[in-house]
Amino acid sequence: MFRYTKLTALREVLIWVLALVFLIPFYFLVATAFKSNDELFTTSPLALPDAPAWGNFTELFTAQGNSNIVQGLINSAIMTVGAIIGLVLLGSLTGYVIARSTRRWSKVVYYLFLVAIVLPSQLGTVPLYIGARAIGLTGTLWGMIVLYTGMLLPLAIFLYAGFFRSLGTEYEEAATIDGASRTQIFFRIVLPLIAPATGTVAILTGLIVWNDFFTALIFLGGSANQTLPVAMYYFIGSLVSQWNKIFAIVLVSMIPILAFYLFAQKRFIQGFAGGLKG
Amino acid sequence: MTTTVESETERVIVPGRGGSRRGTRPRRPGLLKFGHWWWALPGVVLVIAIHYIATVFGGAFAFTNWSGLGSFDWIGFENFRRIFQDSSKLLALGNTLFLAFGSVILTNVLGLAIALGLNRGLKTRYALRVLFFMPVVLSPLAVSYIWKFIFDYNGPLNTVLRAIGLDSVARAWTGDPTWAIWTILIVIVWQQTGFSMVIYMAGLAAVPVEIEEAAAIDGASLWQRFWHVTLPAIRPAVAISTTLGLVNGLRVFDQIMALTGTGPAGATATLATEVYKQAFTLGNFGYGAALALVLTVIILVFAVIQQRVSSGREED
């Protein structure tokens, strides 16, 4: 019934046309980022530049202050990696205990995390900011890593608990008989077995941290440490309709994540499709 | 994959009914057979501190007139009275609901349509999937800047409109009181459609071809097959995709900051941008907290309704 017919071929062609229309914004992005200042105003916004102009890029890499793009890139990378390490460690330990416990309190704790996923961050932001400022967490990379870990921990625990539950206890039983300690069992047997789950947690939470704007805008406000989205926001704020320069920075900000996505697209998509279902 | 979806949904509603947990009851004394209970402690403490304590304090601030510095007074429901008497705050509330429901409906319809189109027999479905999903991984801020250019007065959209003789339609889209909110909706839908599509593709992959074939042999039309066979089978995917879309749609912030900055004259403000403006730009912490509490209550109410609706369907 579902053989490849002429109709299927037609469907395939039509969806490709749709996909190309869907991705037109990327064409504007690349075409405009390489236009010189003159070309920006003399050529149609639909046209490609005559010759690629690299000037927009050299300019953005030399910006200083709170729109320092290079520093923003480095800061974002450090925060993302730091938060992923914290989330994988705390998320797997907590998720494991919740999944392996049959006591009532573990259900209560599970619900605690489930509600925290839905709870919008806005309400807690003000007290959190005051608390974080009081103990010196605002404006520092370490503080941001702690904050992101805490903010995304419910999601990481939820994902890990789901994966641990679907993993039977046979390996742990066998290792116990062989005399392994509980710590050894967890770090040398369970955690390696659950590596795909760790991949999902790392991708989902890492993407949220990397792309986050709201939290970084508030908690790093006024400091010299900016993340990439915030540096981009300030950098663009100083440019009025200089779309070639704006798009140079937008393009640069997208390249790391797009390269990573295309490199590991299967993991990304499975992480989103499978991970959110548990 | 459907089974995982179902068991997940079930678990959310009635935890502990899953079969995989049978037989893990510890026979030996001690809380756990594997791991130590205190392993969960750092995670639990961090979540309680960052989510719950902060939220409770935020909720308390909502009933004060605190400005962020110095002393404050308890003013009861004064902040809420001001919110519901201020037309700009009601507009922000309306915009929040419009963007959330508009984006959920459009992304799910489009995402499902693309997933159905890719579902059976296409040779390049995986390449197409990668392309449609691409916007999802990008920062909403960066994506919004691209669209700001597209909607610019001298941008590509108006250039095309003028070229086909629709000069009268061309306008500064993000600066137009009527159309600005629609530009934000379009950006959200463009970015999130791939996400819905991926959830639906996973759901559709688990629907057996045989059921559809049987329905086709029985003379069901394409639409009947979709409405009576395919759609009921992917109900869990619908529940997940709409719930996540709604919760995220209610807190839209980045796109508005980049595209319109809540303009023109506050026409595209939402509760999330108003919280930011009141609490962090104007220093009205108490009033900002009250707005955030309204947003929180709305999100929790919709999350519970959504959960009830999908669990009610499950039991039918």
Interface residues (C-beta under 8 A of the other chain):
Chain A: M1 F2 R3 Y4 T8 R11 E12 L14 I15 W16 L18 A19 F22 L23 P25 F26 F28 L29 T32 S44 P45 L46 L90 G91 L93 T94 Y96 V97 I98 R100 S101 T102 R103 K107 V109 Y110 Y111 L112 F113 L114 A116 V118 L119 P120 S121 Q122 L123 G124 T125 V126 P127 L128 I130 G131 L147 T149 G150 M151 L153 P154 I157 G162 R165 S166 G168 T169 E172 T176 R182 I185 F186 V190 L207 W210 N211 F213 F214 I218 G221 L228 P229 M232 Y233 I236 S241 W243 I246 F247 V250 S253 M254 I257 L258 Y261 L262 Q265 F268 I269 F272 A273 G274 L276 K277 G278
Chain B: M1 T4 V5 S7 E8 R11 V12 P15 G16 G18 S20 R21 G23 T24 R25 P26 L31 L32 K33 F34 G35 H36 W37 W39 A40 P42 G43 V44 L46 V47 I48 A49 I50 H51 Y52 I53 A54 T55 F57 G58 G59 F61 G68 I114 G117 L118 R120 G121 L122 K123 T124 L128 R129 V130 L131 F132 F133 M134 V136 V137 L138 S139 P140 L141 A142 V143 Y145 I146 W147 F149 I150 D152 N154 G155 P156 T159 V160 W190 F195 V198 I199 M201 A202 V209 E213 A216 P236 I240 L244 V247 L250 R251 F253 D254 M257 A258 L271 A272 V275 Y276 A279 F280 F285 G288 A289 A292 L293 L295 T296 I299 L300 A303
